[in-house]
């Protein structure tokens, strides 16, 4: 069964940067995404990257600050996060699915990692 392992989270000051990594346990050509969930809030889509043409989608809140990328040779998906804000504080999850209709909805995704914590201090 597919396992997704996230890493790269930590604590950073506002305005700082982090890069998250997602390493699937098997090679995948499916769509990948990053979600996040803050305490007391619903899990929300952050960014998505396609498998074929590597097209991307981003939540409005992170456009211009976050970049999702995919290294097929390493079978790894990244989320580069710049200009971090306190409101970015959340558990960040990697997700994988063969195809999705509404990428930013949690129920569209079939495989999830355990998450990596990102904390941004003001």
Kinemage of the C-alpha trace (Angstrom):
@kinemage 1
@onewidth
@group {chain A} dominant
@subgroup {mainchain}
@vectorlist {calphas} color= white
{ca unk a 1} P 0.000 0.000 0.000
{ca unk a 2} L 1.233 3.482 -0.820
{ca unk a 3} L 2.825 5.428 2.026
{ca unk a 4} L 3.540 9.164 1.922
{ca unk a 5} L 6.165 10.598 4.265
{ca unk a 6} L 6.426 14.356 4.745
{ca unk a 7} L 9.466 16.166 6.107
{ca unk a 8} L 10.947 19.647 6.322
{ca unk a 9} L 8.582 21.270 8.783
{ca unk a 10} L 9.737 23.348 11.700
{ca unk a 11} L 9.554 26.731 13.377
{ca unk a 12} L 10.435 29.926 11.545
{ca unk a 13} L 10.041 33.666 12.028
{ca unk a 14} L 7.547 35.595 9.938
{ca unk a 15} L 9.074 36.360 6.558
{ca unk a 16} L 11.226 33.246 6.615
{ca unk a 17} L 11.230 30.211 4.333
{ca unk a 18} L 10.893 26.443 4.531
{ca unk a 19} L 10.885 23.623 1.992
{ca unk a 20} L 8.702 20.616 2.619
{ca unk a 21} L 9.313 17.241 0.988
{ca unk a 22} L 6.977 14.337 0.292
{ca unk a 23} L 8.478 10.933 -0.442
{ca unk a 24} L 6.070 8.248 -1.689
{ca unk a 25} L 6.916 4.644 -0.873
{ca unk a 26} L 6.502 3.676 -4.512
{ca unk a 27} L 6.972 5.492 -7.775
{ca unk a 28} L 3.834 7.383 -8.688
{ca unk a 29} L 2.634 9.139 -11.817
{ca unk a 30} L -0.520 10.392 -10.146
{ca unk a 31} L -1.520 13.917 -9.199
{ca unk a 32} L 0.073 15.197 -5.986
{ca unk a 33} L -0.955 17.967 -3.620
{ca unk a 34} L -0.212 19.690 -0.345
{ca unk a 35} L -2.945 20.400 2.185
{ca unk a 36} L -2.794 22.044 5.585
{ca unk a 37} L -4.883 22.027 8.722
{ca unk a 38} L -4.679 24.561 11.521
{ca unk a 39} L -6.073 23.802 14.997
{ca unk a 40} L -9.859 24.021 15.001
{ca unk a 41} L -10.067 24.457 11.229
{ca unk a 42} L -10.834 22.232 8.262
{ca unk a 43} L -8.086 20.743 6.143
{ca unk a 44} L -7.595 22.967 3.096
{ca unk a 45} L -5.832 22.585 -0.220
{ca unk a 46} L -2.610 24.563 -0.602
{ca unk a 47} L -1.124 23.500 -3.934
{ca unk a 48} L -1.464 20.782 -6.558
{ca unk a 49} L 0.803 19.505 -9.313
{ca unk a 50} L -0.232 17.320 -12.226
{ca unk a 51} L 1.714 14.297 -13.431
{ca unk a 52} L 1.725 14.730 -17.207
{ca unk a 53} L 2.339 18.386 -17.982
{ca unk a 54} L 3.278 19.407 -14.399
{ca unk a 55} L 0.591 22.074 -14.373
{ca unk a 56} L -0.082 23.570 -10.948
{ca unk a 57} L -2.849 25.109 -8.878
{ca unk a 58} L -2.565 27.204 -5.736
{ca unk a 59} L -4.847 28.472 -3.044
{ca unk a 60} L -5.304 32.225 -3.222
{ca unk a 61} L -3.733 32.629 0.212
{ca unk a 62} L -0.364 31.265 -0.947
{ca unk a 63} L -0.114 32.453 -4.557
{ca unk a 64} L 3.162 34.224 -5.191
{ca unk a 65} L 4.707 32.843 -1.995
{ca unk a 66} L 4.577 29.038 -2.300
{ca unk a 67} L 5.853 26.863 -5.144
{ca unk a 68} L 5.032 23.187 -5.636
{ca unk a 69} L 7.457 21.132 -7.712
{ca unk a 70} L 8.082 17.529 -8.640
{ca unk a 71} L 11.392 15.714 -9.093
{ca unk a 72} L 10.594 12.552 -11.013
{ca unk a 73} L 14.140 11.189 -10.723
{ca unk a 74} L 13.913 11.338 -6.924
{ca unk a 75} L 10.193 10.502 -6.849
{ca unk a 76} L 9.720 13.453 -4.516
{ca unk a 77} L 7.287 16.370 -4.357
{ca unk a 78} L 8.319 19.651 -2.757
{ca unk a 79} L 6.584 22.709 -1.390
{ca unk a 80} L 8.837 25.761 -1.233
{ca unk a 81} L 7.335 28.301 1.129
{ca unk a 82} L 8.609 31.876 1.105
{ca unk a 83} L 7.503 34.983 2.983
{ca unk a 84} L 5.828 32.861 5.635
{ca unk a 85} L 3.102 34.419 7.746
{ca unk a 86} L 1.712 33.410 11.151
{ca unk a 87} L -1.510 32.356 9.419
{ca unk a 88} L 0.498 29.708 7.538
{ca unk a 89} L 0.948 27.850 10.829
{ca unk a 90} L -0.585 24.393 10.381
{ca unk a 91} L 0.060 20.711 9.945
{ca unk a 92} L 0.969 20.201 6.292
{ca unk a 93} L -0.064 16.986 4.545
{ca unk a 94} L 0.946 15.387 1.270
{ca unk a 95} L -1.771 13.722 -0.830
{ca unk a 96} L -1.924 11.573 -3.968
{ca unk a 97} L -4.753 10.626 -6.310
{ca unk a 98} L -5.100 9.248 -9.834
{ca unk a 99} L -7.406 12.057 -10.850
{ca unk a 100} L -9.403 14.746 -9.096
{ca unk a 101} L -12.325 16.949 -10.035
{ca unk a 102} L -12.053 19.588 -7.308
{ca unk a 103} L -8.440 19.480 -6.186
{ca unk a 104} L -8.802 21.634 -3.077
{ca unk a 105} L -11.411 19.402 -1.438
{ca unk a 106} L -10.128 16.813 1.023
{ca unk a 107} L -12.578 14.145 -0.104
{ca unk a 108} L -11.106 14.185 -3.623
{ca unk a 109} L -7.870 12.564 -2.424
{ca unk a 110} L -7.308 8.911 -1.637
{ca unk a 111} L -3.837 8.743 -0.066
{ca unk a 112} L -2.449 10.894 2.739
{ca unk a 113} L 0.741 11.262 4.706
{ca unk a 114} L 0.925 11.783 8.457
{ca unk a 115} L 1.863 15.450 8.166
{ca unk a 116} L 4.703 17.759 9.131
{ca unk a 117} L 4.205 20.727 11.441
{ca unk a 118} L 4.950 24.275 10.297
{ca unk a 119} L 4.939 27.019 12.917
{ca unk a 120} L 5.459 30.661 11.964
{ca unk a 121} L 6.130 33.104 14.798
{ca unk a 122} L 5.045 36.718 14.509
